[in-house]
Amino acid sequence: MKNEVLERISREVQDNDVVLYMKGSAAFPQCGFSAAIVQILESLGIPFVTVDVLGNATLRQALKEFADWPSTPQLYIKGEFVGGCDIVREMHSAGELHAFLAEKGILR
């Protein structure tokens, strides 16, 4: 089962330019950290896919292993793990997130 979930995560991050694994949805985040990343992504005007991890303990555990990162939310851009809330906030504040998105062809 866990291998199937790891394969699912791999497909999701490869098939979508920007994926946010979060608690809740973009329309109704269930934690402040998830809400903060949604707000940042929406402020940049880029399309992104969200995956709610709250109802699936296997998915939450597999995510920890997939990125070797202990918590949610987790942001992936063009298949690459970017980080959690603190990292995304810091990158955004420093202009690094915009530059990274431009480098990946998502922002101009």
MARBA-3410 file (N, C-alpha, C, O; in Angstrom, 1 decimal):
108
0.8,-1.2,0.0,0.0,0.0,0.0,0.9,1.3,0.0,0.6,2.2,-0.8 ~ 1.9,1.3,0.9,2.7,2.5,0.9,3.4,2.7,-0.4,3.6,3.9,-0.8 ~ 3.9,1.7,-1.0,4.6,1.9,-2.3,3.6,2.5,-3.4,4.0,3.3,-4.2 ~ 2.4,2.1,-3.3,1.4,2.6,-4.2,1.2,4.1,-3.9,1.1,4.9,-4.9 ~ 1.2,4.5,-2.7,1.0,5.9,-2.3,2.3,6.7,-2.7,2.1,7.8,-3.2
3.4,6.1,-2.5,4.7,6.8,-3.0,4.7,7.0,-4.5,5.1,8.1,-5.0 ~ 4.2,6.0,-5.2,4.1,6.1,-6.7,3.1,7.2,-7.1,3.3,8.0,-8.0 ~ 2.0,7.3,-6.3,1.0,8.3,-6.5,1.6,9.7,-6.4,1.4,10.6,-7.2 ~ 2.3,9.9,-5.3,3.0,11.2,-5.0,3.9,11.5,-6.2,3.9,12.7,-6.7 ~ 4.7,10.6,-6.6,5.7,10.8,-7.6,4.9,11.2,-8.9,5.4,12.2,-9.6
3.8,10.6,-9.3,3.1,10.9,-10.4,2.5,12.3,-10.3,2.6,13.1,-11.2 ~ 2.0,12.7,-9.1,1.3,14.0,-8.9,2.4,15.1,-9.1,2.1,16.1,-9.7 ~ 3.5,14.9,-8.5,4.5,16.0,-8.6,5.2,16.1,-10.0,5.7,17.1,-10.4 ~ 5.2,15.0,-10.7,5.7,15.0,-12.1,4.7,15.5,-13.1,5.0,16.2,-14.1 ~ 3.4,15.3,-12.9,2.3,15.6,-13.8,1.8,17.0,-13.7,1.1,17.5,-14.5
2.2,17.7,-12.6,1.7,19.0,-12.3,2.8,20.0,-12.0,3.8,19.6,-11.3 ~ 2.8,21.2,-12.6,3.9,22.1,-12.4,4.1,22.5,-10.9,5.2,22.6,-10.5 ~ 2.9,22.8,-10.3,3.0,23.2,-8.9,2.0,22.4,-8.1,0.8,22.5,-8.4 ~ 2.5,21.7,-7.1,1.6,20.9,-6.2,1.9,21.3,-4.8,3.0,21.3,-4.3 ~ 0.8,21.5,-4.0,0.9,21.8,-2.6,0.1,20.7,-1.8,-1.1,20.6,-1.9
0.8,19.9,-1.1,0.2,18.9,-0.2,0.0,19.7,1.1,0.9,20.3,1.7 ~ -1.3,19.7,1.5,-1.7,20.6,2.6,-2.8,20.0,3.4,-3.4,19.0,3.1 ~ -3.1,20.7,4.5,-4.3,20.3,5.3,-5.5,21.2,4.8,-5.5,22.4,5.0 ~ -6.5,20.5,4.3,-7.6,21.2,3.7,-7.4,21.5,2.2,-6.7,20.8,1.5 ~ -8.1,22.5,1.7,-8.1,22.9,0.3,-7.7,24.3,0.2,-7.6,25.1,1.2
-7.4,24.7,-1.0,-7.1,26.2,-1.3,-8.2,27.1,-0.8,-8.0,28.1,-0.3 ~ -9.4,26.6,-1.1,-10.6,27.4,-0.7,-10.9,27.4,0.8,-11.5,28.3,1.3 ~ -10.4,26.3,1.5,-10.7,26.2,2.9,-9.5,25.5,3.6,-9.7,24.3,4.0 ~ -8.4,26.2,3.7,-7.3,25.6,4.4,-7.6,25.3,5.9,-8.4,26.0,6.5 ~ -7.0,24.2,6.4,-7.3,23.7,7.7,-6.2,24.0,8.7,-6.2,23.6,9.9
-5.2,24.7,8.3,-4.1,25.2,9.2,-3.5,26.4,8.7,-3.5,26.7,7.5 ~ -2.9,27.2,9.6,-2.4,28.5,9.2,-1.2,28.4,8.3,-1.0,29.2,7.4 ~ -0.4,27.3,8.4,0.8,27.1,7.5,0.3,26.9,6.1,0.9,27.4,5.1 ~ -0.7,26.0,6.0,-1.2,25.7,4.6,-1.8,27.0,4.0,-1.6,27.3,2.8 ~ -2.6,27.7,4.8,-3.2,29.0,4.4,-2.1,30.0,3.9,-2.3,30.7,2.9
-1.0,30.1,4.6,0.0,31.0,4.2,0.6,30.7,2.8,0.8,31.6,2.0 ~ 0.8,29.4,2.6,1.4,29.1,1.2,0.4,29.3,0.2,0.7,29.8,-0.9 ~ -0.9,29.0,0.4,-1.9,29.2,-0.6,-2.0,30.7,-0.9,-2.1,31.1,-2.1 ~ -1.9,31.6,0.1,-2.0,33.0,-0.1,-0.8,33.5,-0.9,-0.9,34.3,-1.8 ~ 0.4,32.9,-0.7,1.6,33.3,-1.4,1.4,32.9,-2.9,1.6,33.7,-3.8
1.0,31.7,-3.1,0.8,31.2,-4.5,-0.2,32.0,-5.2,-0.1,32.3,-6.4 ~ -1.3,32.3,-4.5,-2.4,33.0,-5.2,-2.0,34.5,-5.5,-2.3,35.0,-6.5 ~ -1.1,35.0,-4.6,-0.6,36.4,-4.8,0.3,36.5,-6.1,0.4,37.5,-6.7 ~ 0.9,35.4,-6.4,1.8,35.3,-7.6,1.0,35.0,-8.8,1.5,35.2,-10.0 ~ -0.3,34.6,-8.7,-1.2,34.4,-9.8,-0.9,33.1,-10.6,-1.1,33.1,-11.8
-0.3,32.2,-10.0,0.1,30.9,-10.7,-0.9,29.8,-10.4,-1.4,29.7,-9.3 ~ -1.2,29.0,-11.4,-2.1,27.9,-11.1,-1.4,26.8,-10.3,-0.2,26.6,-10.5 ~ -2.1,26.2,-9.4,-1.5,25.1,-8.6,-2.5,24.1,-8.2,-3.7,24.4,-8.1 ~ -2.1,22.9,-7.9,-2.9,21.8,-7.5,-2.7,21.6,-6.0,-1.6,21.7,-5.5 ~ -3.8,21.3,-5.3,-3.6,21.0,-3.9,-4.1,19.6,-3.7,-5.0,19.1,-4.3
-3.5,19.0,-2.7,-3.9,17.6,-2.2,-4.1,17.7,-0.7,-3.1,18.0,0.0 ~ -5.3,17.4,-0.3,-5.6,17.4,1.1,-5.1,16.1,1.8,-5.4,15.0,1.3 ~ -4.3,16.3,2.8,-3.7,15.1,3.5,-4.5,14.7,4.7,-4.1,13.7,5.3 ~ -5.4,15.5,5.1,-6.1,15.2,6.4,-6.8,13.9,6.5,-6.8,13.2,7.6 ~ -7.4,13.4,5.5,-8.2,12.2,5.5,-7.4,10.9,5.2,-8.0,9.8,5.1
-6.1,11.0,5.1,-5.3,9.9,4.6,-4.0,9.8,5.4,-3.0,10.4,5.0 ~ -4.0,9.0,6.5,-2.8,8.9,7.3,-1.6,8.2,6.5,-0.5,8.6,6.7 ~ -2.0,7.3,5.6,-0.9,6.7,4.8,-0.2,7.7,3.9,1.0,7.7,3.8 ~ -1.0,8.6,3.3,-0.4,9.6,2.5,0.4,10.6,3.3,1.5,10.9,2.9 ~ 0.0,11.0,4.5,0.8,11.8,5.3,2.1,11.2,5.7,3.2,11.9,5.6
2.1,9.9,6.0,3.4,9.2,6.3,4.3,9.1,5.1,5.5,9.3,5.2 ~ 3.7,8.7,4.0,4.4,8.6,2.8,5.1,9.9,2.3,6.2,9.9,1.8 ~ 4.4,11.0,2.5,5.0,12.3,2.2,6.2,12.6,3.0,7.2,13.1,2.4 ~ 6.2,12.2,4.2,7.4,12.4,5.1,8.6,11.7,4.5,9.7,12.2,4.5 ~ 8.4,10.5,4.0,9.4,9.7,3.5,9.8,10.2,2.1,11.0,10.2,1.7
8.8,10.5,1.3,9.1,10.9,-0.1,10.1,12.1,-0.2,11.0,12.1,-1.0 ~ 9.9,13.1,0.7,10.7,14.3,0.6,11.7,14.3,1.8,12.5,15.3,1.9 ~ 11.7,13.3,2.6,12.5,13.4,3.8,12.3,14.7,4.6,13.2,15.4,5.0 ~ 11.0,15.0,4.8,10.6,16.2,5.4,9.5,15.9,6.4,8.5,15.2,6.0 ~ 9.5,16.3,7.6,8.7,15.8,8.7,7.3,16.4,8.8,6.5,15.9,9.5
7.0,17.4,8.0,5.7,18.0,8.2,5.0,18.4,6.9,5.5,18.3,5.8 ~ 3.7,18.8,7.1,2.9,19.3,6.0,2.5,20.8,6.4,2.3,21.0,7.6 ~ 2.5,21.7,5.5,2.4,21.5,4.0,3.8,21.3,3.4,4.8,21.6,3.9 ~ 3.7,20.8,2.1,4.9,20.6,1.3,4.6,21.1,-0.1,3.6,20.7,-0.7 ~ 5.5,21.9,-0.6,5.3,22.5,-1.9,6.3,21.9,-2.9,7.5,21.8,-2.6
5.8,21.5,-4.0,6.7,20.9,-5.1,6.5,21.8,-6.4,5.3,22.1,-6.7 ~ 7.6,22.1,-7.0,7.5,22.9,-8.3,8.3,22.2,-9.3,9.5,21.9,-9.1 ~ 7.6,21.8,-10.4,8.3,21.1,-11.5,9.0,19.8,-11.0,10.1,19.5,-11.4 ~ 8.3,19.1,-10.1,8.8,17.9,-9.6,9.8,18.0,-8.5,10.3,17.0,-8.0 ~ 10.2,19.2,-8.1,11.2,19.4,-7.1,10.6,19.9,-5.8,9.8,20.8,-5.8
11.0,19.2,-4.7,10.5,19.6,-3.4,11.2,21.0,-3.1,12.4,21.2,-3.1 ~ 10.3,22.0,-2.7,10.8,23.3,-2.4,10.9,23.4,-0.9,11.9,23.9,-0.4 ~ 9.9,23.0,-0.1,9.9,23.1,1.3,8.6,23.3,1.9,7.5,23.1,1.3 ~ 8.6,23.6,3.2,7.4,23.8,4.0,7.1,25.3,4.1,7.7,26.1,3.3 ~ 6.3,25.7,5.0,5.8,27.1,5.1,6.9,28.1,5.3,7.0,29.1,4.7
7.8,27.8,6.3,8.9,28.7,6.7,9.8,29.0,5.5,10.2,30.1,5.2 ~ 10.2,27.9,4.8,11.0,28.1,3.6,10.4,28.9,2.5,11.0,29.8,1.9 ~ 9.1,28.5,2.2,8.4,29.2,1.2,8.2,30.7,1.5,8.4,31.6,0.7 ~ 7.9,31.0,2.8,7.8,32.4,3.2,9.1,33.2,3.0,9.1,34.3,2.5 ~ 10.2,32.5,3.4,11.5,33.2,3.3,11.8,33.4,1.9,12.3,34.5,1.5
11.6,32.4,1.0,11.9,32.5,-0.4,11.1,33.7,-1.0,11.6,34.4,-1.8 ~ 9.8,33.7,-0.6,8.9,34.7,-1.2,9.4,36.1,-0.7,9.4,37.0,-1.6 ~ 9.7,36.3,0.5,10.1,37.6,1.0,11.4,38.1,0.4,11.6,39.3,0.1 ~ 12.3,37.1,0.1,13.6,37.5,-0.5,13.5,37.6,-2.0,14.5,38.0,-2.7 ~ 12.4,37.3,-2.6,12.3,37.3,-4.1,12.8,36.1,-4.7,12.8,35.9,-6.0
13.2,35.1,-3.9,13.8,33.9,-4.5,12.7,33.0,-5.1,13.0,32.2,-6.0 ~ 11.5,33.0,-4.5,10.4,32.1,-5.0,10.0,32.6,-6.4,9.9,31.8,-7.3 ~ 9.9,33.9,-6.6,9.6,34.4,-7.9,10.6,34.0,-8.9,10.4,33.6,-10.1 ~ 11.9,34.2,-8.5,13.0,33.8,-9.4,13.0,32.4,-9.7,13.3,32.0,-10.9 ~ 12.8,31.5,-8.8,12.7,30.1,-9.0,11.6,29.7,-9.9,11.8,28.9,-10.8
10.4,30.3,-9.7,9.3,30.0,-10.6,9.6,30.5,-12.1,9.2,29.9,-13.0 ~ 10.3,31.6,-12.2,10.7,32.1,-13.5,11.7,31.2,-14.1,11.6,30.9,-15.3 ~ 12.6,30.7,-13.4,13.7,29.8,-13.9,13.0,28.5,-14.4,13.5,27.9,-15.3 ~ 11.9,28.1,-13.7,11.2,26.9,-14.1,10.2,27.1,-15.2,9.5,26.2,-15.6 ~ 10.1,28.3,-15.7,9.2,28.7,-16.8,7.7,28.8,-16.4,6.8,28.8,-17.2
7.5,29.0,-15.1,6.1,29.2,-14.6,5.7,30.7,-14.5,4.6,31.0,-14.8 ~ 6.6,31.5,-14.2,6.4,33.0,-14.1,7.4,33.6,-15.1,8.5,33.1,-15.4 ~ 7.0,34.8,-15.6,7.8,35.5,-16.5,8.5,36.7,-15.7,9.2,37.4,-16.3
END
